[in-house]
Amino acid sequence: MSARAEEIRANLADVERRIAAACARAGRSRSSVRLVAVTKTFPAQDVDFAVAAGATDVGENRVQEARDKKPGVRGSVRWHLIGHLQRNKIERTLPLVHRIHAVDSPRLLAALDAAGRPVEAFLEVNCSGEAAKQGFAPDHVPALASTIQALRSVRIVGLMTMAAFEEDPERCRPTFALLRRLRDDLRRRVGDGHPLTELSMGMSNDFEVAVEEGATAVRIGTVLFAGLPAEEGP
Ligand SMILES: *Cc1c(COP(=O)(O)O)cnc(C)c1O
């Protein structure tokens, strides 16, 4: 096995162990959390190494990169679009991906639905309130219930968020807890027709806290693919 394949296998095993430990702390089953291995900026061969090591789902944040990479991947894996989707790219995205994680505006949601193809999506919520982040404001989420009920081809599987980067991931906990409360409330308002069971939250820096707060999909790139960080100086 190549050194790169070994590295990815070891990183994946370590992340798996950490997810399992976080599930155990929270009294959850490991099968309730899906690991989405984020392969953006990494080559198709890395995707194959991850699949060989057991990855079942990969995430890309740009449609074009996913399109370019997918033909070079031999292993069978589900593709997730985790980044912002432009409306003019909807048609070429839908055949490519299993799920869309970052539906971040009413206009994008309407355009996705108008495409008329069945698709599963998450609504992105800007829980951390940072101006640079996209997504619906938490205050607007309850009012989305009627919009969701009127959808014809998009199924809303849950909510997604990106926490602010924190040295101490414990400080991300309120962000994740907020997303869970918003999801629980929205599910009650929407009723049947949309699962609204999922929470896409948690990245390399904070995924264990996200799992403890109920994440059903963690999107992890750096700690799987980028190798070890450089040693810090004294
Ligand atoms: C890049 C990216 C991730 C993965 O982040 P890491 O810190 O590399 O684990 C997760 N979600 C989104 C939306 C991303 O763009």
The ligand as an ORCA input file, in Angstrom:
! r2SCAN-3c Opt
* xyz 0 1
  C     -14.281     22.461      3.771
  C     -15.604     22.253      4.411
  C     -15.751     21.331      5.463
  C     -14.601     20.532      6.035
  O     -13.818     21.354      6.849
  P     -12.505     20.783      7.599
  O     -12.221     21.807      8.614
  O     -11.450     20.681      6.536
  O     -12.849     19.475      8.170
  C     -17.028     21.160      5.996
  N     -18.084     21.859      5.527
  C     -17.982     22.752      4.532
  C     -19.181     23.474      4.073
  C     -16.734     22.972      3.933
  O     -16.629     23.861      2.937
*
